[in-house]
Amino acid sequence: MEYPLLTGHFLKWEAEDPNALLFRQPIGVVWKTWTYAEAGNECRRMAKALHSMGLKPGDHVALLSKNCAHWIMADLAIMMAGCVSIPIYPTLSAEAIQPILEHSDAKAIIVGKLDDFNGQKEAIADNLITISIEAYGISVAHTWEKLVAANDPLAPLHTWAAKDIFTIIYTSGTTGKSKGVMHRVESLETVGKVAMAELNLPRRPYLFSYLPLSHIAERLGIEFYGMISGACISFAESLDTFAQNLADTQPHLFFAVPRIWGKFREGVLAKMPQKKLDTLLGLPIIGGIVKKKIKKKLGLGRSTHNFSAAAPISLELLLWFDKLGIVIYQALGMTEDSVYAHFCGPGRNKYGTVGKPFKGLQVKFSPEGELRVKSVGNMEGYYKEPELTAETFDEEGYLKTGDMAEYDHEGYLYVTGRVKDQFKTDKGKYIAPGPIETKLLANPAMEQVCVVGTGIPQPIALVVLSEAGKKMEKEALIQNLGASLAAVNEHLEKFEKLEKAVIMQETWTIDNGLLTPTMKVKRNQVEKIHMPRYPGWFDQKGKVIWEE
């Protein structure tokens, strides 16, 4: 049987194995489950409900929720109804949500699992159709449960064409205003199939979803790959239960940003100091038992594909996990290219690189060394922003990624920095901070680093300590960070050498606006707050100083 585009992968598994488990949603100590057939029934009824409330194919429907079974069911229902989905990061404030809802021309919004809906609901205009999910404690006039009960399943389902725009994904806004990235059906269809083949991804896997589904990587790597492969998808209930939920799931594939990999290492070393770990790993039989136990405890006991992306990860951290038998593959992609990009993977891995391009990806470099790509994965453009769209593509239709990069002799791509992150010291020298930050983050005492230097002779490192770093005695910490500065400086040009490390009082978080929802440091915001103090810090005595 030939299935339609977009929803067809789900429909195939629903028809072939209707009683297979699709979702596991933790609620307290209980895992609520849905089979493919049960989820399909709810999705079709919700799709019919959207039509019954006056929404037509092509209308825009926003989705505001943390990851949960209803996030994916809502997305499927929106697709079945022929509407265009507008995912919104669940941690955004009302002030950030409101302009997205206006700019996107959303006519309805589905509100799911949230931590602070009371603080966000003022962003939703009265004329917007609002649907909430009672299971997560949010009840408005229209609820998912009531609409599912009151409507028959939609039939026939909407038929999508390859060139149709089916979603508008608003970027996380590292450098300012969030932009609406329009993607065609063929983009994610193609990326999903290519990734399955080139990365040898498993079929019928157990998956674990916790990074924002509103972001392209999680949506592609969990929802779309999950539907193509016939997966069973489990979710994290909260930050407090994350470790236990992951351990209970033991997924076959796991994706994390570098900060989370660093937290994993911190957790292991808190229970077993490095010296003891090294000793045990060096013992032939015991070493294997220790590796197996740690992997299972982390929740990675059967994971064959572990990925890190969204920000650079240190080579030292990759090698640390490798000693435990956990191979982490790096990747490079972005919302605008729907991650039709560069990947490491089984049989194509080289630590310190982001891998080789997927087949079909056309690559070139600007005279300045900026990576530019062209493929079916490239966005249609930014919604209602024709001038900005034109600026993002070159004259040959290649997407300007903003990454400075180069290939080695084996065809692996090294990222050397971000075009917009470069800054000039008062000596007139340009510095790319990314690679320097990655080297510093090899030190477990540091959790976040931002290398800056505008207006001072040499760059300095703004450092947020990890929990391990915070527990160190002051003199030991000074020696520790000083040693890291010296080790990194040894491999830098004279004009790049770090003058000192400044320990920040405040942790950079999503809530205080210094991290994006995908946990990347908002450099412009950090600079905005701290730049006036650079000269004073630079002149202060000592290689390691504290913000006052």
Wavefront OBJ file of the C-alpha trace (Angstrom):
o trace
v 0.000 0.000 0.000
v 1.208 3.509 -0.824
v 0.973 5.923 2.095
v 0.745 9.731 1.827
v 3.615 12.105 2.532
v 4.260 13.429 6.032
v 1.723 11.375 8.012
v 2.343 8.225 5.986
v 5.096 6.780 8.163
v 2.848 6.866 11.214
v -0.111 5.472 9.242
v 2.036 2.573 7.968
v 3.024 1.417 11.458
v -0.488 2.024 12.763
v -1.878 -0.283 10.059
v 0.838 -2.947 10.303
v 1.287 -3.093 14.089
v -1.600 -1.211 15.733
v -1.049 -2.648 19.215
v 2.656 -1.776 19.367
v 3.561 0.725 22.057
v 4.147 4.256 20.695
v 4.298 6.554 23.763
v 5.330 6.161 27.407
v 4.473 9.264 29.428
v 5.630 9.398 33.076
v 3.072 10.838 35.484
v 4.500 10.497 38.981
v 5.666 6.902 39.371
v 3.241 5.616 36.709
v 4.001 5.349 32.969
v 0.841 6.130 30.951
v 1.021 4.453 27.540
v -0.510 4.760 24.069
v -0.390 2.202 21.278
v -0.174 3.312 17.651
v -3.901 2.610 17.280
v -4.848 4.562 20.430
v -2.733 7.553 19.437
v -4.075 7.452 15.881
v -7.642 7.527 17.158
v -6.989 10.619 19.301
v -5.093 12.392 16.508
v -7.854 11.871 13.957
v -10.514 13.088 16.390
v -8.456 16.193 17.211
v -7.935 16.853 13.494
v -11.723 16.710 13.037
v -12.124 19.058 16.025
v -9.818 21.614 14.402
v -12.010 21.560 11.295
v -15.184 21.760 13.380
v -13.872 24.973 14.988
v -13.524 26.586 11.574
v -9.853 25.916 10.838
v -9.053 25.051 7.236
v -6.050 23.438 5.505
v -3.293 26.018 5.331
v -4.308 27.798 8.560
v -1.594 28.216 11.172
v -1.840 26.416 14.514
v 0.675 27.114 17.291
v 1.890 24.471 19.729
v 3.147 25.522 23.176
v 4.220 22.641 25.393
v 7.102 20.813 26.966
v 7.892 17.412 25.492
v 5.122 14.915 26.117
v 2.988 12.399 24.254
v 0.433 15.104 23.472
v 3.084 17.285 21.779
v 3.601 14.707 19.060
v -0.101 13.777 18.920
v -0.974 17.466 18.523
v 1.588 17.812 15.733
v 0.184 14.744 13.974
v -3.366 16.078 14.354
v -2.322 19.426 12.865
v -0.757 17.570 9.907
v -3.825 15.354 9.467
v -6.002 18.475 9.351
v -3.735 20.075 6.743
v -2.793 22.984 8.983
v 0.664 24.528 9.355
v 2.300 23.974 12.748
v 4.031 26.770 14.677
v 6.069 25.154 17.507
v 6.987 27.546 20.339
v 9.681 26.971 22.967
v 7.864 26.136 26.238
v 10.248 28.194 28.393
v 9.607 31.501 26.613
v 8.040 34.381 28.516
v 4.732 35.987 27.558
v 6.716 38.906 26.115
v 8.557 36.526 23.766
v 5.528 34.368 22.867
v 3.179 37.200 21.946
v 5.178 38.552 18.947
v 5.610 35.015 17.575
v 1.865 34.375 17.718
v 1.202 37.693 15.965
v 3.948 37.397 13.364
v 3.071 33.781 12.504
v -0.628 34.595 11.879
v -1.648 31.751 14.185
v -5.419 31.216 14.356
v -5.295 28.632 17.148
v -2.935 27.355 19.809
v -2.677 23.994 21.562
v -1.338 24.371 25.109
v 0.141 21.257 26.716
v 2.535 20.496 29.550
v 3.996 23.728 30.980
v 5.715 24.919 34.145
v 4.196 28.413 34.230
v 1.152 28.804 32.023
v -0.189 31.533 34.321
v 2.836 33.641 33.455
v 2.467 32.920 29.721
v -1.268 33.030 29.044
v -1.433 36.826 28.710
v 0.451 36.370 25.404
v -2.585 34.586 23.913
v -5.081 37.005 22.366
v -8.779 36.516 23.106
v -9.587 35.871 19.438
v -7.154 32.919 19.266
v -8.778 29.476 19.541
v -7.087 27.937 22.588
v -7.053 24.210 23.333
v -5.525 22.922 26.567
v -4.799 19.436 27.894
v -6.405 18.619 31.227
v -3.924 15.800 31.897
v -1.277 18.448 32.588
v -3.444 20.569 34.856
v -4.409 23.266 32.348
v -8.078 23.722 31.581
v -9.570 26.381 29.302
v -12.859 26.485 27.386
v -11.675 23.921 24.839
v -9.784 20.925 26.172
v -8.140 18.097 24.257
v -10.038 15.489 26.244
v -13.474 17.024 25.608
v -12.819 17.643 21.913
v -11.561 14.070 21.383
v -14.711 12.737 23.059
v -17.044 15.000 21.064
v -15.645 14.428 17.548
v -15.510 11.471 15.187
v -12.192 10.587 13.546
v -11.388 12.751 10.512
v -11.621 10.953 7.171
v -10.121 11.331 4.693
v -6.950 12.887 6.072
v -5.362 15.863 4.333
v -3.069 15.004 1.409
v 0.204 16.922 1.421
v 2.335 17.708 -1.638
v 6.144 17.627 -1.479
v 6.482 21.405 -1.988
v 3.866 22.382 0.620
v 4.974 24.423 3.629
v 3.902 22.356 6.625
v 5.695 24.080 9.524
v 7.238 27.401 10.522
v 9.933 26.947 13.158
v 11.004 30.069 15.025
v 14.732 30.092 15.764
v 15.972 30.256 19.347
v 17.452 33.703 18.778
v 21.139 33.526 19.773
v 21.824 36.797 18.005
v 18.577 38.699 18.442
v 15.072 38.555 16.999
v 13.568 35.112 16.443
v 12.889 34.304 12.772
v 10.226 31.980 11.324
v 11.882 29.268 9.216
v 9.509 27.824 6.603
v 10.023 24.156 5.738
v 8.526 22.100 2.951
v 7.259 18.553 3.358
v 10.050 17.179 1.154
v 12.738 18.680 3.409
v 12.143 16.555 6.489
v 10.969 13.565 4.450
v 14.309 13.473 2.654
v 16.485 14.184 5.691
v 14.807 11.410 7.682
v 15.350 8.801 4.978
v 18.941 9.857 4.255
v 19.837 9.828 7.965
v 18.338 6.358 8.430
v 20.476 4.978 5.610
v 23.786 6.813 6.126
v 23.926 6.558 9.917
v 22.613 2.986 9.977
v 19.964 3.971 12.517
v 18.078 1.097 14.181
v 14.490 0.154 13.363
v 11.825 -0.251 16.050
v 14.017 1.584 18.601
v 13.268 2.836 22.074
v 13.740 6.628 22.064
v 13.897 9.170 24.886
v 12.658 12.726 24.360
v 13.668 15.605 26.606
v 15.319 18.377 24.529
v 12.705 20.812 23.124
v 10.580 19.255 20.378
v 10.085 22.811 19.154
v 13.724 22.634 17.971
v 14.549 21.057 14.611
v 17.036 18.492 15.983
v 14.695 16.868 18.522
v 11.713 17.024 16.197
v 13.649 15.341 13.420
v 15.611 12.938 15.637
v 12.689 11.875 17.832
v 9.348 12.554 16.135
v 10.200 12.075 12.449
v 12.841 9.386 12.866
v 10.518 7.740 15.405
v 7.652 7.608 12.905
v 9.879 6.336 10.076
v 11.410 3.602 12.247
v 8.311 2.522 14.200
v 9.735 3.628 17.538
v 8.472 3.562 21.102
v 9.037 7.071 22.504
v 9.400 7.801 26.223
v 9.518 11.233 27.842
v 11.128 12.872 30.844
v 8.645 14.090 33.451
v 10.854 16.802 34.970
v 14.439 17.819 35.600
v 14.303 16.065 38.974
v 13.195 12.746 37.440
v 15.253 13.008 34.233
v 18.000 10.590 35.311
v 15.549 7.952 36.545
v 13.280 8.317 33.468
v 16.282 7.889 31.176
v 17.544 4.874 33.124
v 14.043 3.325 32.971
v 13.969 3.793 29.181
v 17.502 2.709 28.099
v 17.070 4.154 24.574
v 18.845 2.848 21.480
v 19.758 6.402 20.432
v 20.596 9.400 22.625
v 21.181 13.004 21.663
v 22.546 15.634 24.047
v 24.159 19.047 23.973
v 27.732 19.313 25.348
v 26.574 20.769 28.642
v 24.569 17.602 29.383
v 27.501 15.331 28.498
v 29.551 17.416 30.923
v 26.897 16.947 33.629
v 26.980 13.186 33.067
v 30.740 13.145 33.629
v 30.357 15.330 36.714
v 27.814 12.857 38.125
v 30.070 9.852 37.526
v 33.094 11.534 39.111
v 31.061 12.638 42.115
v 30.567 8.946 42.941
v 33.916 7.647 41.742
v 37.008 9.918 41.668
v 39.015 9.914 38.436
v 42.006 8.116 39.944
v 39.879 5.211 41.193
v 37.959 5.078 37.897
v 41.212 4.894 35.912
v 42.477 2.083 38.141
v 39.290 0.023 37.751
v 39.083 0.578 33.988
v 42.651 -0.694 33.691
v 41.725 -4.108 35.110
v 40.823 -6.602 32.338
v 37.594 -8.180 33.660
v 36.591 -5.615 36.305
v 37.044 -2.780 33.775
v 34.392 -4.299 31.508
v 31.965 -4.737 34.417
v 32.510 -1.123 35.542
v 31.898 0.216 32.017
v 28.693 -1.786 31.678
v 27.445 -0.655 35.084
v 28.137 3.043 34.426
v 26.513 2.920 30.989
v 23.373 1.301 32.403
v 23.246 3.742 35.319
v 23.434 6.665 32.880
v 20.623 5.139 30.826
v 22.900 4.327 27.883
v 23.163 0.581 28.399
v 21.863 -0.290 24.936
v 22.410 2.993 23.061
v 24.312 2.381 19.818
v 24.077 5.966 18.546
v 25.074 8.813 20.884
v 25.160 12.303 19.385
v 26.335 15.740 20.482
v 25.497 18.934 18.615
v 24.167 22.511 19.006
v 27.541 23.695 20.362
v 31.184 22.527 20.238
v 32.236 19.709 22.579
v 35.814 19.309 23.790
v 38.002 16.527 22.411
v 39.014 15.679 25.982
v 35.367 15.024 26.942
v 34.823 12.824 23.870
v 37.900 10.754 24.790
v 36.776 10.502 28.438
v 33.485 8.894 27.382
v 35.280 6.731 24.818
v 37.193 5.083 27.679
v 33.799 4.036 29.100
v 32.821 2.489 25.777
v 30.475 5.381 24.976
v 31.234 6.708 21.489
v 29.778 10.196 20.935
v 29.205 11.272 17.347
v 29.316 14.972 16.527
v 27.086 16.665 13.964
v 26.610 20.110 12.456
v 23.278 21.390 11.250
v 20.831 24.217 11.766
v 17.139 25.020 11.632
v 17.544 26.597 8.208
v 18.968 23.438 6.557
v 16.711 21.011 8.491
v 19.909 19.233 9.590
v 20.602 17.959 6.069
v 24.199 18.480 6.991
v 27.423 16.941 8.343
v 27.428 13.932 10.666
v 29.832 11.542 12.287
v 28.465 8.041 12.727
v 29.301 4.338 12.595
v 32.061 3.857 10.039
v 32.416 7.627 9.536
v 33.699 8.974 12.839
v 36.647 11.216 13.647
v 36.838 12.907 17.025
v 37.226 16.666 16.902
v 35.293 16.932 13.629
v 31.578 17.200 12.802
v 31.839 14.444 10.226
v 31.217 14.173 6.524
v 28.340 15.611 4.474
v 25.240 13.561 3.804
v 24.939 12.364 0.199
v 23.313 15.006 -1.950
v 24.569 17.930 0.124
v 26.369 20.489 -2.043
v 29.080 22.388 -0.183
v 31.239 25.400 -0.893
v 33.152 28.041 1.062
v 33.096 31.811 0.779
v 36.432 33.605 0.210
v 36.479 34.274 3.979
v 36.025 30.565 4.783
v 32.293 30.515 5.641
v 30.604 27.152 5.055
v 27.709 27.314 2.592
v 25.345 24.462 1.745
v 22.622 23.597 -0.741
v 20.164 20.686 -0.597
v 16.484 19.814 -0.569
v 16.719 20.408 3.200
v 17.243 24.137 2.818
v 14.370 26.273 4.037
v 11.920 27.981 1.727
v 12.812 31.192 3.548
v 11.946 33.273 6.601
v 8.206 33.881 6.974
v 7.243 37.403 5.855
v 10.932 38.398 5.690
v 11.917 38.460 1.974
v 14.889 40.799 2.453
v 16.298 38.743 5.322
v 15.778 35.584 3.266
v 17.673 37.080 0.324
v 20.589 37.998 2.633
v 20.776 34.411 3.932
v 21.382 32.852 0.504
v 24.157 33.670 -1.933
v 23.735 34.300 -5.654
v 23.913 30.560 -6.414
v 21.253 29.613 -3.867
v 23.633 28.303 -1.191
v 22.646 28.847 2.441
v 25.130 30.924 4.424
v 25.582 28.865 7.581
v 27.589 31.434 9.546
v 30.143 28.707 10.419
v 33.818 29.122 9.615
v 35.039 25.659 8.648
v 37.447 23.567 6.589
v 37.845 19.959 5.452
v 40.817 17.797 6.299
v 42.493 15.444 3.800
v 40.017 12.657 4.669
v 36.943 14.782 3.989
v 35.990 15.434 7.632
v 34.810 18.925 8.492
v 36.424 21.004 11.233
v 34.519 24.043 12.527
v 36.910 26.878 13.336
v 34.399 29.416 14.660
v 31.316 31.495 13.966
v 31.445 34.494 11.636
v 29.373 36.686 13.986
v 31.232 35.609 17.131
v 34.564 37.027 16.003
v 35.678 40.149 17.876
v 38.569 42.579 17.614
v 40.899 43.409 20.504
v 42.228 46.959 20.797
v 45.378 45.694 19.064
v 43.225 45.370 15.945
v 43.421 41.568 15.864
v 40.333 39.434 15.108
v 39.743 36.437 17.374
v 37.398 33.460 16.906
v 36.350 32.537 20.472
v 34.567 29.213 19.818
v 37.582 26.878 19.559
v 39.212 28.517 22.606
v 36.033 28.056 24.668
v 35.820 24.395 23.642
v 39.375 23.763 24.855
v 38.676 25.462 28.197
v 35.511 23.417 28.724
v 37.632 20.273 28.853
v 38.136 21.288 32.502
v 35.294 19.760 34.616
v 35.455 22.749 36.980
v 33.978 24.972 34.270
v 30.365 24.657 33.176
v 30.050 27.658 30.853
v 32.653 29.872 29.195
v 32.488 32.982 27.040
v 35.772 34.326 25.663
v 35.601 38.092 25.101
v 38.005 40.932 24.435
v 36.485 43.929 22.696
v 38.370 47.053 23.740
v 41.170 45.360 25.714
v 44.652 44.249 24.560
v 44.181 40.491 25.108
v 41.074 38.286 25.439
v 39.732 37.118 28.797
v 37.480 34.180 29.687
v 34.207 34.721 31.557
v 33.642 31.486 33.492
v 30.608 29.963 35.206
v 31.748 27.222 37.569
v 30.294 23.724 37.593
v 29.095 22.161 40.845
v 32.480 20.455 41.114
v 34.243 23.789 40.634
v 32.101 25.488 43.272
v 33.124 22.863 45.830
v 36.849 23.485 45.384
v 38.887 25.516 47.861
v 39.772 28.980 46.543
v 43.521 28.392 46.200
v 43.003 24.975 44.599
v 40.544 26.524 42.146
v 42.979 29.320 41.250
v 45.667 26.736 40.528
v 43.231 24.565 38.568
v 41.924 27.348 36.304
v 45.382 28.896 35.982
v 46.724 25.579 34.726
v 43.907 25.403 32.144
v 44.688 28.915 30.906
v 48.377 28.036 30.584
v 47.656 24.767 28.755
v 45.272 26.440 26.279
v 47.559 29.460 25.750
v 50.404 27.172 24.794
v 48.611 26.374 21.520
v 47.351 29.885 20.697
v 48.853 32.708 18.682
v 50.336 35.533 20.747
v 47.383 37.868 20.103
v 44.894 35.104 21.089
v 46.438 34.205 24.453
v 44.039 34.561 27.384
v 45.035 37.159 29.956
v 42.846 35.811 32.755
v 39.657 34.028 33.818
v 36.857 35.978 35.490
v 34.540 33.837 37.619
v 30.939 34.944 37.274
v 28.596 35.292 40.233
v 25.488 34.339 38.245
v 24.893 31.090 36.380
v 23.767 31.706 32.797
v 20.303 30.209 32.324
v 17.337 30.246 29.976
v 15.318 32.096 32.623
v 17.747 35.016 32.930
v 18.022 35.322 29.159
v 21.690 34.321 28.876
v 21.077 30.876 27.348
v 18.913 29.933 24.377
v 16.317 27.158 24.845
v 18.898 24.830 23.269
v 21.438 25.844 25.941
v 23.759 27.918 23.776
v 25.275 31.016 25.416
v 23.730 34.248 24.142
v 27.027 35.998 23.565
v 25.453 39.344 22.680
v 23.491 39.390 25.956
v 26.530 38.419 28.042
v 28.553 41.159 26.306
v 25.776 43.698 26.777
v 25.886 43.174 30.556
v 29.638 42.822 31.087
v 31.521 44.703 28.331
v 31.933 47.978 30.319
v 33.829 46.009 32.976
v 36.392 44.375 30.674
v 39.095 47.071 31.114
v 38.815 46.943 34.924
v 39.020 43.155 34.966
v 41.933 43.197 32.543
v 43.919 45.562 34.794
v 43.166 43.626 37.986
v 46.029 41.539 39.401
v 45.934 37.771 39.160
v 45.228 35.182 36.472
v 41.965 34.124 38.154
v 39.654 36.784 39.596
v 36.069 36.942 40.831
v 33.276 39.177 39.567
v 32.245 41.520 42.391
l 1 2 3 4 5 6 7 8 9 10 11 12 13 14 15 16 17 18 19 20 21 22 23 24 25 26 27 28 29 30 31 32 33 34 35 36 37 38 39 40 41 42 43 44 45 46 47 48 49 50 51 52 53 54 55 56 57 58 59 60 61 62 63 64 65 66 67 68 69 70 71 72 73 74 75 76 77 78 79 80 81 82 83 84 85 86 87 88 89 90 91 92 93 94 95 96 97 98 99 100 101 102 103 104 105 106 107 108 109 110 111 112 113 114 115 116 117 118 119 120 121 122 123 124 125 126 127 128 129 130 131 132 133 134 135 136 137 138 139 140 141 142 143 144 145 146 147 148 149 150 151 152 153 154 155 156 157 158 159 160 161 162 163 164 165 166 167 168 169 170 171 172 173 174 175 176 177 178 179 180 181 182 183 184 185 186 187 188 189 190 191 192 193 194 195 196 197 198 199 200 201 202 203 204 205 206 207 208 209 210 211 212 213 214 215 216 217 218 219 220 221 222 223 224 225 226 227 228 229 230 231 232 233 234 235 236 237 238 239 240 241 242 243 244 245 246 247 248 249 250 251 252 253 254 255 256 257 258 259 260 261 262 263 264 265 266 267 268 269 270 271 272 273 274 275 276 277 278 279 280 281 282 283 284 285 286 287 288 289 290 291 292 293 294 295 296 297 298 299 300 301 302 303 304 305 306 307 308 309 310 311 312 313 314 315 316 317 318 319 320 321 322 323 324 325 326 327 328 329 330 331 332 333 334 335 336 337 338 339 340 341 342 343 344 345 346 347 348 349 350 351 352 353 354 355 356 357 358 359 360 361 362 363 364 365 366 367 368 369 370 371 372 373 374 375 376 377 378 379 380 381 382 383 384 385 386 387 388 389 390 391 392 393 394 395 396 397 398 399 400 401 402 403 404 405 406 407 408 409 410 411 412 413 414 415 416 417 418 419 420 421 422 423 424 425 426 427 428 429 430 431 432 433 434 435 436 437 438 439 440 441 442 443 444 445 446 447 448 449 450 451 452 453 454 455 456 457 458 459 460 461 462 463 464 465 466 467 468 469 470 471 472 473 474 475 476 477 478 479 480 481 482 483 484 485 486 487 488 489 490 491 492 493 494 495 496 497 498 499 500 501 502 503 504 505 506 507 508 509 510 511 512 513 514 515 516 517 518 519 520 521 522 523 524 525 526 527 528 529 530 531 532 533 534 535 536 537 538 539 540 541 542 543 544 545 546 547 548
